[in-house]
Amino acid sequence: MLQSFHTKDKIEVGIDEVGRGCFAGPVVVAAVILPTNFQSDLIRDSKKLTERQREKAFDVIIDNAIAYSIQAGSVKQVNLYGIEKATYIAIEKALNDIYKTNKFDHIIMDGNRFDNPMPDIPYTTIVGGDDKYLSIAAASILAKVKRDNYMKMLHEHYPNYNFIGNKGYYCKKHGDGLLEFGKSPYHRDKYVETWMKNKK
């Protein structure tokens, strides 16, 4: 069972993102503050859960979190600024959204890099943090479920790319759709253009 990063005298917010490596769709960031003594066997790395388990865990997190925020870096932002800046725009929005009503003492982020938009608040990056600490795992689940549901909705309008199956990541059906129909408005220009060049 995963644990909190801090002792009970600290309020921590966990952050994770989903969708950095996709060909299509937004990058989605979630930030979560959980109660100090909260425990749940459902809350772990979203990649280790089935879709049904993630959806159940999503409801548990929403029902129990002290605060949470889910924000997106849009395809337009990814195309305009690049994936890194688009991700940090979403991170800043999520943190500020929570901080307006729920102050926190420490930020913990999955990964090994973080450009902290709140310099007065300390942070820690943890490689594999979504499989170690509850609030990061919870953030990974919120971001994953929200993004997956969005990609399912896009599939209804753009079925040629099999978004319902690949969620915007590359697979053969996705590539075949790109070759036959070209990009949709929800594809990331640089990602697809690089792939197309390598196909020639």
Phi and psi in degrees as a GROMACS rama.xvg file:
@    title "Ramachandran Plot"
@    xaxis  label "Phi"
@    yaxis  label "Psi"
@TYPE xy
-73.514  160.266  LEU-2
-123.299  169.635  GLN-3
-75.6601  154.333  SER-4
-76.084  -39.6511  PHE-5
-105.911  168.525  HIS-6
-77.0608  173.967  THR-7
-65.9766  -14.5705  LYS-8
-85.505  2.07065  ASP-9
-117.995  143.365  LYS-10
-104.423  116.43  ILE-11
-109.989  146.909  GLU-12
-117.036  129.501  VAL-13
-99.4943  143.152  GLY-14
-129.274  142.85  ILE-15
-151.741  160.742  ASP-16
-130.446  158.949  GLU-17
-136.941  136.557  VAL-18
102.007  18.4037  GLY-19
-65.2878  -37.9477  ARG-20
-96.1894  12.9523  GLY-21
-77.3139  154.113  CYS-22
-79.9779  -24.739  PHE-23
-143.265  154.876  ALA-24
90.4448  168.684  GLY-25
-76.4124  164.325  PRO-26
-92.6172  133.468  VAL-27
-118.128  134.154  VAL-28
-119.381  139.513  VAL-29
-126.853  146.225  ALA-30
-127.542  138.046  ALA-31
-140.528  136.046  VAL-32
-113.016  123.112  ILE-33
-105.858  155.433  LEU-34
-58.895  149.603  PRO-35
-54.5688  -45.2188  THR-36
-99.0798  15.3023  ASN-37
-67.3328  136.861  PHE-38
-140.334  144.495  GLN-39
-161.151  129.819  SER-40
-66.7977  -18.3332  ASP-41
-75.2016  -23.8571  LEU-42
-89.7821  105.636  ILE-43
-155.87  -179.49  ARG-44
-44.594  123.207  ASP-45
-59.1464  -27.7523  SER-46
-69.4542  -17.7605  LYS-47
-96.8837  5.76369  LYS-48
-110.155  149.174  LEU-49
-73.83  167.361  THR-50
-58.9933  -42.7287  GLU-51
-65.0005  -40.9349  ARG-52
-64.1909  -40.2328  GLN-53
-62.8138  -41.8242  ARG-54
-64.8157  -38.7438  GLU-55
-66.922  -43.6501  LYS-56
-63.4969  -37.2823  ALA-57
-54.6228  -48.3636  PHE-58
-64.6063  -38.3311  ASP-59
-62.4345  -43.3453  VAL-60
-64.7294  -47.7499  ILE-61
-59.0401  -39.921  ILE-62
-72.5607  -25.9442  ASP-63
-111.752  -18.0636  ASN-64
-63.8582  141.67  ALA-65
-66.6955  -40.5178  ILE-66
-159.256  150.924  ALA-67
-154.337  158.077  TYR-68
-148.795  136.651  SER-69
-121.411  121.908  ILE-70
-131.163  158.128  GLN-71
-125.444  142.385  ALA-72
-95.475  112.338  GLY-73
-69.5488  163.459  SER-74
-59.4433  -38.3908  VAL-75
-59.0171  -43.2453  LYS-76
-67.9027  -39.7056  GLN-77
-61.1917  -44.8773  VAL-78
-66.5388  -35.3502  ASN-79
-81.2246  -43.4215  LEU-80
-110.256  -17.1872  TYR-81
97.1445  160.931  GLY-82
-66.0378  -35.825  ILE-83
-62.9935  -51.8435  GLU-84
-67.6366  -39.0771  LYS-85
-60.7759  -38.7035  ALA-86
-64.3543  -44.1179  THR-87
-72.1672  -27.1956  TYR-88
-61.5058  -44.202  ILE-89
-67.4591  -40.3326  ALA-90
-60.2508  -46.6802  ILE-91
-61.9319  -41.554  GLU-92
-61.8292  -44.6728  LYS-93
-63.8767  -46.0578  ALA-94
-64.6848  -45.3776  LEU-95
-65.9954  -35.1482  ASN-96
-60.9919  -43.851  ASP-97
-71.5698  -43.1181  ILE-98
-64.9635  -23.7302  TYR-99
-58.7333  -33.9295  LYS-100
-122.48  -15.1889  THR-101
-139.114  98.0138  ASN-102
-69.1462  144.839  LYS-103
-132.183  160.524  PHE-104
-103.748  -19.3986  ASP-105
-154.519  143.301  HIS-106
-110.125  130.955  ILE-107
-119.724  134.342  ILE-108
-130.188  134.467  MET-109
-68.1197  136.508  ASP-110
115.771  -164.953  GLY-111
-125.916  6.06225  ASN-112
-138.133  145.763  ARG-113
-158.097  122.706  PHE-114
-96.9163  90.6369  ASP-115
-65.1515  117.428  ASN-116
-80.3206  -3.93276  PRO-117
-125.038  77.1964  MET-118
-60.771  -18.4569  PRO-119
-81.8501  -7.48069  ASP-120
-113.349  124.871  ILE-121
-67.2198  157.022  PRO-122
-142.032  161.737  TYR-123
-137.21  132  THR-124
-98.1261  140.531  THR-125
-133.703  115.425  ILE-126
-67.2585  128.365  VAL-127
71.5744  22.1122  GLY-128
-61.8164  -25.8721  GLY-129
-72.5785  -7.53848  ASP-130
-114.532  12.9775  ASP-131
-125.836  -38.2582  LYS-132
-125.812  137.377  TYR-133
-58.0766  -47.2291  LEU-134
-69.0072  -32.7024  SER-135
-70.7335  -43.1565  ILE-136
-59.6056  -42.2661  ALA-137
-62.613  -41.4494  ALA-138
-62.9792  -39.8424  ALA-139
-63.708  -36.7393  SER-140
-69.901  -45.7882  ILE-141
-60.061  -44.8335  LEU-142
-65.8716  -42.624  ALA-143
-64.7072  -48.3108  LYS-144
-64.0821  -43.5455  VAL-145
-62.1897  -44.7045  LYS-146
-69.3548  -42.7954  ARG-147
-59.5337  -42.6258  ASP-148
-65.0706  -35.882  ASN-149
-65.606  -41.936  TYR-150
-68.1321  -33.0298  MET-151
-63.04  -39.2543  LYS-152
-65.2901  -41.1162  MET-153
-62.867  -34.1117  LEU-154
-58.6747  -34.719  HIS-155
-62.7189  -30.8006  GLU-156
-95.0667  -25.0375  HIS-157
-133.385  68.7257  TYR-158
-71.5455  -12.834  PRO-159
-67.3861  -13.5476  ASN-160
-108.431  -1.0647  TYR-161
58.2948  41.1976  ASN-162
-57.9516  -30.0905  PHE-163
-64.4584  -27.3579  ILE-164
-94.6131  -35.3592  GLY-165
-108.209  -8.73138  ASN-166
56.4426  25.8375  LYS-167
96.5926  -9.11368  GLY-168
-77.5705  161.292  TYR-169
-73.1399  137.239  TYR-170
-152.946  174.529  CYS-171
-60.6017  -44.8432  LYS-172
-62.0034  -37.9945  LYS-173
-64.4409  -47.2628  HIS-174
-62.2744  -40.9652  GLY-175
-61.8888  -39.4492  ASP-176
-63.884  -40.7512  GLY-177
-64.2617  -42.4081  LEU-178
-66.068  -35.1875  LEU-179
-85.6038  -38.8132  GLU-180
-114.104  -8.55643  PHE-181
76.1114  -167.971  GLY-182
-79.3266  150.675  LYS-183
-91.2458  171.259  SER-184
-65.2526  -9.8817  PRO-185
-106.489  11.9271  TYR-186
-89.9154  151.165  HIS-187
-88.6646  120.443  ARG-188
-55.9317  -54.2934  ASP-189
-64.1619  -40.6992  LYS-190
-60.5261  -48.4302  TYR-191
-70.8849  -40.9424  VAL-192
-62.8398  -41.3447  GLU-193
-62.9079  -42.2534  THR-194
-64.1272  -42.5776  TRP-195
-61.9552  -40.7068  MET-196
-62.736  -39.6944  LYS-197
-71.8437  -18.8765  ASN-198
-78.7809  -20.2293  LYS-199
